[in-house]
Amino acid sequence: MSMLYGDRTFLDGNGACDSIIRIELITHFHRNPGMEGTPERMADAIGRERKRVEAQLKKLVQLRILEERVKEGVKTYRYLPPVSISSRRCVEGKAPDTENAVVGAT
C-alpha cells in the first residue's frame, strides 16, 4: 500500500515515510509544550497508524528527543526541549567554557 504525501508517493515501511512521521511527532510536541500522549493519542493527533507511530516514538526516545513514562501500566511520551551545552554547564555549577566554544567562531 502506498500513501500520497504532497506530490510524492511513499511506500509503507520505507525510511522516508518513517522520517516524516518523526517530523510530524516532533512538530506536534513542540507546538504543544508540556503535553504527554499515549501512542494511540499521538496516532490520532497526526492521522497515522498507531503501530507505526509507536515505533517512531520509541526511536525518538532513543534519540533523546522524547521521554517515555509508564504510569499505571500505560506508556506516555513527552517532549524533551533541547538543552545547550552552556546552559547544561551552568546547571551543573560550572561556568561555560567560552575559550573552547565553536559556535559562532570565525
C-alpha positions as CSV (number, residue, x, y, z in Angstrom):
1,M,0.0,0.0,0.0
2,S,1.3,3.5,-0.8
3,M,0.5,6.9,0.7
4,L,0.3,10.2,-1.1
5,Y,2.2,13.0,0.6
6,G,2.2,16.3,-1.3
7,D,3.3,15.5,-4.8
8,R,5.2,12.3,-3.7
9,T,4.1,8.7,-3.1
10,F,5.8,6.7,-0.3
11,L,5.5,3.0,0.1
12,D,4.5,1.9,3.6
13,G,7.5,0.7,5.6
14,N,10.2,2.8,3.9
15,G,12.6,5.1,5.7
16,A,11.3,8.2,4.1
17,C,7.8,7.8,5.5
18,D,9.1,6.9,8.9
19,S,11.2,10.2,8.9
20,I,8.0,12.1,8.0
21,I,6.2,10.5,10.9
22,R,9.1,11.5,13.3
23,I,8.9,15.1,12.0
24,E,5.2,15.2,12.5
25,L,5.5,13.9,16.0
26,I,8.3,16.4,16.9
27,T,6.3,19.2,15.4
28,H,3.1,18.2,17.4
29,F,5.0,18.0,20.7
30,H,6.8,21.3,20.0
31,R,3.6,23.1,19.3
32,N,2.0,21.6,22.5
33,P,4.6,22.0,25.2
34,G,4.0,20.1,28.4
35,M,1.7,17.6,26.6
36,E,2.0,13.9,27.4
37,G,0.5,11.5,24.9
38,T,-0.1,7.8,24.5
39,P,0.8,6.1,21.2
40,E,-3.0,6.0,20.4
41,R,-3.5,9.7,21.2
42,M,-0.4,10.6,19.1
43,A,-1.6,8.5,16.1
44,D,-5.0,10.2,16.2
45,A,-3.3,13.6,16.5
46,I,-1.2,13.2,13.4
47,G,-3.5,10.9,11.5
48,R,-1.2,7.9,11.2
49,E,-1.3,4.2,12.0
50,R,-0.8,3.5,15.7
51,K,1.8,0.7,15.2
52,R,4.0,2.9,13.0
53,V,3.6,5.9,15.3
54,E,4.6,3.8,18.3
55,A,7.8,2.6,16.6
56,Q,8.7,6.2,15.8
57,L,8.0,7.3,19.3
58,K,10.5,4.7,20.5
59,K,13.0,5.9,18.0
60,L,12.6,9.5,19.3
61,V,13.2,8.2,22.9
62,Q,16.5,6.6,21.7
63,L,17.4,9.9,20.1
64,R,16.6,11.7,23.5
65,I,14.0,13.9,21.8
66,L,11.2,12.4,23.8
67,E,10.9,10.8,27.2
68,E,8.9,7.6,27.8
69,R,7.0,7.3,31.1
70,V,4.9,4.4,32.4
71,K,2.0,5.3,34.6
72,E,-0.2,2.5,35.9
73,G,0.9,0.3,33.0
74,V,0.2,2.9,30.3
75,K,3.1,4.3,28.3
76,T,3.1,8.1,27.7
77,Y,5.6,10.2,25.8
78,R,6.6,13.8,26.3
79,Y,8.9,16.2,24.5
80,L,12.4,17.0,26.0
81,P,13.3,20.5,24.9
82,P,16.9,20.8,23.7
83,V,19.5,22.0,26.2
84,S,22.5,23.9,25.1
85,I,26.0,22.9,26.3
86,S,26.5,26.3,28.1
87,S,23.2,26.1,30.0
88,R,23.9,22.5,30.9
89,R,27.3,23.5,32.4
90,C,25.6,26.4,34.3
91,V,23.1,24.0,35.7
92,E,25.9,21.7,36.8
93,G,27.5,24.6,38.7
94,K,30.3,25.2,36.1
95,A,30.8,28.4,34.1
96,P,30.5,28.0,30.4
97,D,33.8,27.4,28.6
98,T,33.8,30.3,26.1
99,E,37.5,29.8,25.2
100,N,36.9,26.4,23.5
101,A,33.4,27.3,22.1
102,V,33.0,26.6,18.4
103,V,29.5,28.1,18.0
104,G,29.8,31.3,16.0
105,A,33.5,31.1,15.7
106,T,35.1,32.6,12.6
